[in-house]
Amino acid sequence: MSYQNILVALDRTAASDRVFEYALGLAQSSQGQLQLVHSLNINPYDNLGKLIDAGVGLQNSVTVQHEAEATQIQQVQEAQRWLEQLRAEALNQGISADFVCEMADPGPLICQLAKTWAADVIVTGNGGKKGLKKLVLGSVSDYVAKHAPCPTLVVPNDSSLEVELVSKAG
């Protein structure tokens, strides 16, 4: 199948290299373009201890807020540098690529971008969560497969397993 608009969901894990390489191969074989997507998931509980301390006067709430904002800015900048490196690698191989990096819930962000960009396919990884951990934390690839406006290819983190088409939407 020929895919022109390939949305690539990346999460900065070791499996992301495999997802990116697979998407590059798809783009090369179909002369497609890539939209690299990374979501910095907002975890409201990251600073809970400091926020409680600020609430009871043990820390200055303005200082806690500034530290949280500085951390977020640093995370965004690091992610953007990483995505720029991947974009440059794609361009060096003759593949048009761009990227999006936002602080958002990854599943809905990926699906929304796939819709607005008119993606032909989404390539994502499988973090390998199983059992209770998957039940409690959920799976981005499962969410995307159920809600995406186009087919979703899931690249497993284990190189001995095959890439799986988990949704035939569209």
C-alpha positions in Angstrom: 0.0 0.0 0.0 1.2 3.5 -0.8 1.1 6.1 2.0 1.8 9.8 1.2 1.1 11.4 4.6 2.7 9.3 7.3 2.2 10.5 10.9 4.9 9.0 13.2 4.1 9.0 16.9 7.3 8.9 19.0 7.8 8.8 22.7 11.6 9.0 23.3 12.0 5.3 24.4 14.3 2.8 22.8 11.4 1.6 20.7 11.1 5.0 19.0 14.2 4.3 17.0 12.5 1.2 15.5 9.3 3.2 14.9 11.2 6.0 13.1 13.2 3.5 10.9 10.0 1.7 9.9 8.3 5.0 9.0 11.4 6.1 7.0 11.2 2.8 5.0 7.5 3.4 4.3 8.1 6.9 3.2 11.0 5.8 0.9 9.0 3.1 -0.7 6.0 5.3 -1.4 7.8 8.7 -1.8 5.7 10.0 1.1 6.3 12.6 3.7 6.6 12.3 7.5 5.0 14.3 10.3 6.9 13.4 13.5 4.8 13.8 16.7 5.9 13.8 20.3 3.7 14.6 23.2 5.0 15.7 26.5 2.4 14.1 28.8 1.3 16.4 31.6 1.4 14.7 34.9 -0.4 16.8 37.5 1.1 14.8 40.3 4.8 15.4 39.4 5.0 18.4 41.8 2.4 17.3 44.3 4.8 17.2 47.3 6.1 20.7 46.5 2.6 22.1 46.0 1.5 20.7 49.3 4.6 22.2 51.0 3.8 25.6 49.3 0.2 25.3 50.5 1.2 24.9 54.1 3.9 27.6 53.9 7.0 25.3 53.8 8.0 26.6 50.3 7.2 29.7 48.4 4.4 28.9 45.9 5.8 31.4 43.3 9.2 29.6 43.4 7.5 26.2 43.0 5.5 27.5 40.0 8.7 29.0 38.4 10.6 25.8 38.9 7.7 23.8 37.3 7.6 26.2 34.3 11.4 26.0 33.9 11.3 22.2 33.9 8.5 22.2 31.3 10.4 24.6 29.0 13.6 22.5 29.3 11.6 19.3 28.4 10.1 21.0 25.4 13.5 22.3 24.2 15.1 18.9 24.6 12.3 17.2 22.7 12.4 19.8 19.9 16.2 19.2 19.5 15.6 15.5 19.3 12.8 15.9 16.8 15.0 18.3 14.7 17.7 15.6 14.6 15.2 13.0 13.3 13.9 15.5 10.8 17.4 16.2 9.5 18.0 12.5 9.2 14.9 12.1 7.1 15.8 15.1 4.9 19.3 13.6 4.4 17.6 10.5 3.0 15.4 12.7 0.7 12.3 12.4 2.7 10.2 15.5 3.5 9.6 15.7 7.2 8.3 18.1 9.8 7.5 17.7 13.5 5.0 18.7 16.2 5.8 18.7 19.9 3.1 19.6 22.4 2.2 19.2 26.0 -0.9 17.1 25.7 -2.4 13.7 26.3 -0.7 11.7 23.5 -3.6 9.6 22.2 -6.1 12.4 21.5 -3.2 14.6 20.2 -2.1 12.0 17.7 -5.7 11.3 16.5 -6.4 15.1 16.1 -3.2 15.7 14.2 -3.9 12.7 11.9 -7.3 14.2 11.1 -6.1 17.8 10.5 -3.0 16.7 8.5 -5.1 14.2 6.5 -2.7 11.4 7.4 -2.9 8.2 5.3 -1.4 6.1 8.1 -0.2 6.4 11.7 3.0 4.6 12.7 3.3 4.2 16.4 5.1 1.9 18.8 4.0 -0.5 21.4 5.5 0.1 24.8 5.0 -3.5 25.9 2.7 -2.8 28.8 0.7 -5.8 29.9 -1.8 -6.9 32.5 -2.5 -4.5 35.4 -0.1 -1.9 34.2 -1.8 -1.7 30.8 -5.2 -1.6 32.5 -4.3 1.2 34.9 -2.1 3.3 32.7 -3.7 2.5 29.3 -2.0 2.2 26.0 -1.5 5.0 23.6 -1.3 2.6 20.6 -4.6 1.0 21.7 -6.3 4.4 22.0 -5.0 5.5 18.6 -6.1 2.3 16.9 -9.6 2.7 18.3 -10.0 6.5 17.6 -7.7 7.3 14.6 -9.3 8.5 11.3 -6.9 6.3 9.3 -5.1 3.0 9.5 -2.6 2.5 12.4 0.5 0.4 12.2 2.0 -0.7 15.5 5.7 -1.4 15.6 6.5 -3.7 18.5 9.4 -2.9 20.8 10.7 -6.4 20.3 12.5 -6.7 16.9 11.6 -10.4 16.6 7.9 -9.5 16.2 6.2 -8.2 13.1 4.6 -4.8 12.6 0.9 -5.1 13.0 -1.9 -3.3 11.2 -4.3 -2.8 14.2 -6.9 -0.5 12.6 -8.3 -0.2 9.1 -10.1 3.0 9.7 -10.7 5.3 6.8 
